[in-house]
Amino acid sequence: MMEGEPDEDPPCPGCSCNLQCPYIRCVECVPNTELCLRCFAKGFEYNEHKNDHRYTVIKNDFKLFDQGWTAADEVRLLRAVADCGVGNWIDIANQMQTRSKQQCEHHYLKCYINNRGPVLPVLEDPWITVHPSPVVFKLSDDPPRPAVGSTQQTEMSGYMAARGDFTMEYNNYAELDIRDIDFSEMDDDLEKDLKYAVVQIYQNCLRERQRRKRIIRKYGLLHLQRLSVINRKYEHTIKAWLDSLRVFMRLLPPIEYDKYIEGLHYEQELKNEIKQLQEFREAGITRLRLGRMFHRLKLRREEEKTKRRALSDVLSNIQDQTACQQWLQRQAALESVGKGMPISLPSAPRKCAPPLDIIGMPGYEKLNAREREMCALVRLVPQSFYEFKTLLVNECKKQGHLKLAQARTMIKIDVNKTRKIYDFLISDGYINKDPLLAPIKNTVAKL
């Protein structure tokens, strides 16, 4: 062995374990930084080394001089000879553990003493290659590693932390367009230009994939939990704007974009404080400490207001006679209990849901006045009602009649809503449940 050469594999700077093939060597750092596969997968950074540098995969499982002897075997043999001395083949074989003393002696004399050739042979197809640099996401010391098939992995577009890549790419099937392209000498100029154009389109797709990954990495869009924490910070200010502003983030560097968002957040906080001060001034308050008291009293008044629901309950149940009677019985029972008389309380009446405001919803213009009123009472989107109506009417025309059970199998919604829609269409003559009667609407149309 040469003087100054290490006797053992160098340690990994990330975990301090001895490097074993295969391992990673950075081709940009001087001197070269070498990492084990585990630290490389975690995106470890050390001094000037960054996890987006170009790298080389070091493997010593290829042959150098003799068949059956890999580069790793050659290194172990030279180290054993340096430790034990030339001629001590028994100790050399014991240190090698995979070769006999005859094999060690024959190979060493053949390759290093008797038939000395070049220092290293020229490898036509080297195993040590330089790979294109991947886009590694350095969001934390340990990148998020969602379980395969989990909801988090689906939300992260199938992100694989060990590879720093996604299972689903932008324009994921772009490779299908070039897999059958074959350049031949028989191609004319037009065919060549067309094939070159297809290859150029594919190269543009690859550039777009890298551009999108860099945006995700630079702005930290991969770590969903971190984004949710940031969104909670803006809960009372600009949370409703964040999704709309996210499409413009690529126009600014990440730090500048964060400063812009913080500026909007601070501006909205100032507006909220100004609005609160204006409220204090309208209430005749001129001192800040009195404003704090006013705020506490206002909250207390709102809490007490929610406890007194008598009038609101009456107004909500007055249109329903049964619900109104149940509410009166409950109030009478509460008064009896207040006087010390034991009595069982009737169940609280079920409040009817208020009509749905369907103005401007999809399909609103397709319905007449009665149908709109029906949708509002049933709390159904007009477009869905229109589709259900068309489906039931067509089925009634096909069979000549339509039963409620058939309608419920065709419309997969709440059975009570299906019953109301069915009765509405029966009353308006769109369908009929008697096979001997034709629908009124069709009969009138024929007359």
C-alpha positions in Angstrom: 0.0 0.0 0.0 1.2 3.5 -0.7 2.2 5.8 2.1 -0.7 8.0 3.4 -3.4 5.8 1.9 -6.1 4.9 4.5 -6.1 1.3 5.7 -9.9 1.1 5.9 -13.0 2.5 4.4 -13.6 6.2 5.3 -16.5 6.9 7.6 -19.7 8.6 6.5 -19.9 12.2 7.8 -23.6 11.8 8.4 -23.8 8.7 10.6 -20.0 7.9 11.2 -20.3 4.4 9.9 -17.7 2.9 7.6 -18.8 3.3 3.9 -19.7 0.0 2.2 -20.4 -0.4 -1.5 -22.5 0.9 -3.0 -22.2 4.5 -1.6 -22.5 8.0 -3.0 -19.7 10.4 -3.9 -20.4 14.1 -4.7 -18.7 15.2 -7.9 -19.0 19.0 -7.2 -17.4 19.2 -3.7 -13.6 19.6 -3.4 -12.5 17.3 -1.7 -15.3 14.9 -2.6 -17.9 14.2 0.0 -18.9 10.5 0.3 -22.2 9.4 1.9 -23.8 6.1 2.7 -27.1 5.3 1.0 -29.2 6.0 4.2 -27.8 9.5 4.7 -28.1 10.3 0.9 -31.8 9.2 1.0 -32.4 11.6 3.9 -30.8 14.5 2.0 -27.9 15.0 4.4 -25.9 18.2 3.9 -22.4 18.7 5.3 -20.3 21.8 5.2 -20.3 23.0 1.5 -22.1 19.9 0.3 -25.8 20.3 -0.7 -28.2 17.6 -1.4 -28.9 18.8 -5.0 -25.3 18.5 -6.1 -24.4 16.1 -8.9 -23.2 12.7 -7.6 -21.6 9.4 -8.5 -22.7 5.9 -7.4 -19.5 4.1 -6.3 -19.6 0.3 -6.8 -16.7 -2.1 -6.5 -18.3 -5.3 -7.8 -16.7 -5.2 -11.3 -13.6 -7.1 -12.3 -10.2 -5.4 -12.9 -7.6 -8.0 -13.9 -8.8 -11.6 -13.5 -12.2 -13.2 -13.9 -13.8 -13.9 -10.5 -11.8 -11.2 -8.7 -13.8 -7.9 -8.2 -12.3 -4.5 -7.4 -13.3 -5.0 -3.8 -11.4 -8.3 -3.6 -8.3 -6.5 -5.1 -8.4 -3.9 -2.4 -8.8 -6.4 0.4 -5.9 -8.5 -1.0 -3.6 -5.4 -1.2 -4.5 -4.4 2.3 -3.8 -8.0 3.6 -0.4 -8.1 1.9 0.5 -4.7 3.4 -0.5 -5.9 6.8 0.9 -9.5 6.8 3.8 -9.1 4.3 4.5 -10.8 1.0 4.9 -14.6 1.4 2.7 -14.9 4.5 -0.1 -16.4 2.4 -1.8 -18.3 5.3 -2.4 -15.1 7.3 -3.4 -13.2 4.1 -6.0 -15.9 3.2 -7.3 -15.8 6.8 -7.7 -12.0 6.5 -9.3 -12.4 3.1 -11.7 -15.1 4.4 -13.1 -15.8 0.9 -9.9 -17.1 -0.8 -7.4 -19.9 -0.1 -3.7 -19.3 0.3 -3.0 -20.8 -3.2 -5.5 -18.5 -4.8 -4.1 -15.4 -3.1 -0.5 -16.3 -4.0 -1.3 -17.2 -7.6 -3.4 -14.0 -8.2 -0.9 -11.7 -6.6 2.2 -13.0 -8.4 0.3 -13.1 -11.7 -1.3 -9.7 -11.7 1.2 -7.6 -9.6 4.6 -9.3 -10.0 5.1 -11.4 -13.1 2.7 -9.9 -15.7 2.5 -6.3 -14.8 0.3 -4.3 -17.1 -1.3 -0.9 -16.9 -1.9 0.5 -13.5 -5.7 0.1 -14.1 -7.4 -1.4 -17.1 -9.5 0.7 -19.4 -13.2 -0.1 -18.7 -15.3 0.1 -21.9 -18.6 0.1 -20.0 -17.8 1.5 -16.5 -20.1 0.8 -13.6 -19.3 4.1 -12.0 -21.5 6.6 -13.7 -22.6 10.2 -13.1 -26.4 10.5 -12.8 -28.4 13.7 -13.5 -29.2 15.5 -10.3 -32.6 14.9 -8.8 -34.8 17.5 -7.2 -34.4 16.8 -3.5 -36.9 18.4 -1.1 -35.1 19.8 1.9 -38.1 20.7 4.0 -36.7 19.2 7.2 -33.8 17.0 8.5 -36.0 13.9 7.7 -38.4 14.5 4.7 -42.0 13.4 5.1 -42.3 9.7 4.4 -46.0 8.8 4.0 -47.0 5.2 4.0 -47.7 3.6 0.6 -51.3 3.9 -0.3 -52.1 6.2 2.6 -54.3 9.3 2.3 -51.3 11.5 2.9 -49.3 10.0 0.0 -52.3 10.5 -2.3 -52.5 14.2 -1.2 -48.8 14.5 -1.9 -49.2 13.1 -5.4 -47.5 9.9 -4.5 -44.3 11.5 -3.2 -41.4 9.1 -2.5 -39.0 10.5 0.0 -36.1 8.1 -0.7 -36.1 9.0 -4.4 -37.2 12.6 -4.1 -39.7 12.0 -6.8 -43.4 11.4 -7.5 -45.2 8.3 -8.8 -47.4 10.6 -11.0 -45.6 13.1 -13.1 -46.8 16.1 -15.0 -48.1 14.8 -18.3 -47.5 11.3 -17.0 -48.0 9.5 -20.3 -45.7 11.7 -22.4 -43.3 8.7 -22.9 -46.0 6.9 -24.9 -45.7 9.4 -27.7 -42.0 8.7 -28.3 -41.7 5.0 -27.6 -42.4 3.9 -31.2 -40.3 6.6 -32.8 -37.5 5.1 -34.9 -35.1 7.1 -37.1 -34.3 5.4 -40.4 -32.2 6.2 -43.4 -35.3 5.8 -45.5 -37.1 8.7 -43.8 -37.6 11.8 -45.9 -37.0 15.3 -44.6 -40.7 15.8 -43.6 -40.7 12.6 -41.5 -37.4 13.6 -39.9 -38.7 17.0 -39.0 -41.9 15.5 -37.6 -40.0 13.1 -35.4 -37.6 15.8 -34.3 -40.6 17.9 -33.3 -42.1 15.1 -31.2 -38.7 14.6 -29.4 -38.5 18.4 -28.8 -42.1 18.3 -27.3 -41.0 15.5 -25.0 -37.9 17.5 -23.9 -40.1 20.5 -23.2 -42.3 18.2 -21.0 -39.2 17.1 -19.1 -38.2 20.7 -18.5 -41.7 21.5 -17.3 -41.6 18.6 -14.8 -38.3 19.9 -13.4 -39.7 23.4 -13.2 -42.7 22.3 -11.3 -40.7 20.2 -8.9 -38.3 23.2 -8.2 -41.3 25.4 -7.4 -42.7 22.8 -5.0 -39.3 22.5 -3.4 -38.4 26.2 -3.2 -41.8 27.3 -1.7 -42.2 24.3 0.6 -45.5 23.1 -0.9 -44.8 19.4 -0.1 -45.1 19.4 3.7 -48.9 19.6 4.1 -48.8 19.7 7.9 -46.4 22.6 7.8 -48.8 24.4 5.4 -51.8 23.8 7.6 -49.9 25.3 10.6 -49.1 28.4 8.5 -52.7 28.6 7.4 -53.9 28.6 11.0 -51.7 31.6 11.7 -53.8 33.6 9.2 -57.1 32.2 10.4 -58.6 35.6 11.2 -56.9 37.7 8.5 -56.1 36.5 5.0 -56.8 32.7 5.1 -59.5 33.2 2.4 -56.9 34.8 0.1 -54.1 32.2 0.4 -55.3 29.8 -2.2 -55.9 32.6 -4.7 -52.5 34.1 -4.1 -50.6 30.8 -4.4 -50.7 30.9 -8.2 -48.7 34.1 -8.1 -46.0 32.9 -5.8 -43.6 31.9 -8.6 -43.4 35.6 -9.6 -41.4 36.3 -6.4 -38.5 34.5 -4.7 -39.6 32.4 -1.7 -38.4 34.9 1.0 -40.0 37.9 -0.8 -43.3 36.0 -1.2 -43.3 35.2 2.5 -42.6 38.9 3.3 -45.5 39.9 1.0 -47.9 37.4 2.8 -46.8 38.7 6.1 -47.3 42.3 5.0 -50.9 41.4 3.9 -51.5 39.7 7.3 -50.2 42.8 9.2 -52.3 45.1 7.0 -55.5 43.1 7.8 -54.6 43.0 11.5 -54.4 46.8 11.4 -57.7 47.1 9.6 -59.4 44.8 12.2 -58.0 46.9 15.0 -59.2 50.1 13.3 -62.6 48.6 12.9 -62.7 47.7 16.6 -61.6 51.2 17.6 -64.4 52.7 15.4 -66.8 50.4 17.2 -65.6 51.7 20.5 -65.9 55.3 19.3 -69.5 54.7 18.2 -70.3 53.3 21.6 -68.9 56.6 23.2 -65.7 55.0 24.6 -62.6 57.2 24.5 -60.2 55.2 26.6 -58.6 51.8 25.7 -59.1 50.2 29.1 -62.8 51.0 28.8 -62.8 49.4 25.4 -61.5 46.2 26.8 -64.3 46.2 29.4 -66.8 46.9 26.6 -65.5 43.9 24.7 -65.9 41.6 27.7 -69.4 42.9 28.4 -70.4 42.4 24.8 -69.2 38.8 24.8 -71.1 38.2 28.1 -74.3 39.8 26.6 -74.1 37.5 23.5 -73.7 34.5 25.7 -76.7 35.4 27.7 -78.7 36.1 24.5 -78.1 32.5 23.4 -79.5 31.2 26.6 -82.8 33.0 26.2 -84.3 31.2 23.2 -88.0 31.3 24.0 -89.0 33.8 21.4 -86.8 32.3 18.7 -88.1 28.8 19.4 -91.7 30.1 19.1 -91.0 31.7 15.8 -89.2 28.7 14.5 -92.1 26.3 15.5 -95.1 28.5 14.9 -95.6 27.4 11.3 -95.6 23.7 12.3 -98.7 22.9 14.5 -97.3 19.6 15.9 -93.9 21.1 16.7 -95.6 24.1 18.3 -97.7 21.8 20.6 -94.7 19.8 21.6 -92.8 23.0 22.4 -95.7 24.2 24.6 -95.9 20.9 26.4 -92.2 21.0 27.1 -92.4 24.6 28.4 -95.3 23.6 30.7 -93.3 20.6 31.9 -90.3 22.8 32.7 -92.5 25.2 34.7 -93.9 22.2 36.6 -90.4 21.0 37.4 -89.4 24.5 38.6 -92.3 24.3 41.1 -91.0 21.0 42.5 -93.5 18.7 40.7 -91.9 15.5 39.3 -92.8 15.1 35.7 -91.2 13.5 32.6 -90.1 15.9 30.0 -91.3 15.3 26.4 -88.7 15.1 23.7 -87.6 18.3 22.1 -89.3 19.0 18.8 -87.3 18.5 15.7 -86.8 21.8 14.0 -87.7 21.9 10.3 -84.8 23.1 8.2 -85.3 26.5 6.6 -85.9 26.6 2.8 -82.7 26.6 0.7 -81.8 29.8 -1.1 -81.5 28.4 -4.7 -81.3 31.7 -6.6 -78.3 31.6 -8.9 -77.6 27.9 -8.4 -76.9 25.7 -11.5 -80.2 24.8 -13.3 -82.2 27.5 -11.6 -83.4 28.9 -15.0 -84.6 25.5 -16.2 -87.4 25.3 -13.6 -90.8 26.9 -13.3 -92.1 28.7 -10.2 -93.6 25.6 -8.6 -90.5 23.5 -9.2 -88.3 26.2 -7.7 -90.5 26.3 -4.6 -90.2 22.5 -4.4 -86.4 22.6 -4.6 -86.2 25.2 -1.9 -88.4 23.2 0.5 -86.7 19.9 -0.2 -83.3 21.7 0.0 -82.2 20.3 -3.4 -79.9 21.9 -6.0 -82.1 22.8 -9.1 -79.8 21.0 -11.5 -80.1 17.8 -9.5 -83.9 18.1 -9.4 -84.0 18.7 -13.1 -81.9 15.5 -13.7 -84.0 13.4 -11.3 -87.2 14.7 -13.0 -85.9 13.9 -16.5 -84.8 10.4 -15.3 -88.2 9.6 -13.7 -90.3 11.0 -16.6 -88.3 9.0 -19.2 -88.7 5.8 -17.2 -92.4 6.4 -16.8 -92.8 6.9 -20.6 -90.8 3.7 -21.2 -92.9 1.5 -18.8 -96.2 3.4 -18.9 -96.1 3.9 -15.1 -93.7 4.3 -12.2 -93.9 3.0 -8.7 -92.3 4.7 -5.6 -90.1 1.7 -5.0 -88.7 2.0 -8.6 -88.1 5.7 -8.1 -86.1 5.0 -4.9 -83.9 2.5 -6.7 -83.2 5.0 -9.5 -82.5 8.0 -7.2 -79.8 7.4 -4.6 -80.7 10.2 -2.2 -82.7 10.5 1.1 -85.9 8.4 0.8 -88.0 11.2 2.3 -86.7 13.6 -0.4 -87.4 10.9 -3.1 -91.0 10.6 -1.8 -91.6 14.3 -2.0 -90.2 14.5 -5.5 -92.3 11.5 -6.5 -95.5 13.0 -5.1 -94.7 16.4 -6.7 -94.4 14.8 -10.1 -97.6 12.8 -9.6 -99.5 15.9 -8.5 -98.3 17.9 -11.5 -99.0 15.1 -14.0 -95.5 14.4 -15.1 -95.7 10.7 -14.2 -98.4 8.3 -13.0 -98.3 5.3 -10.8 -101.4 3.6 -12.4 -100.4 1.7 -15.6 -103.9 2.4 -17.1 -103.5 6.2 -17.0 -101.2 8.2 -19.2 -99.4 11.2 -17.7 -101.5 14.3 -17.7 -98.7 16.4 -19.3 -98.5 14.1 -22.3 -102.2 13.9 -22.7 -102.6 17.6 -22.7 -99.8 17.9 -25.2 -101.5 15.4 -27.6 -104.8 17.3 -27.4 
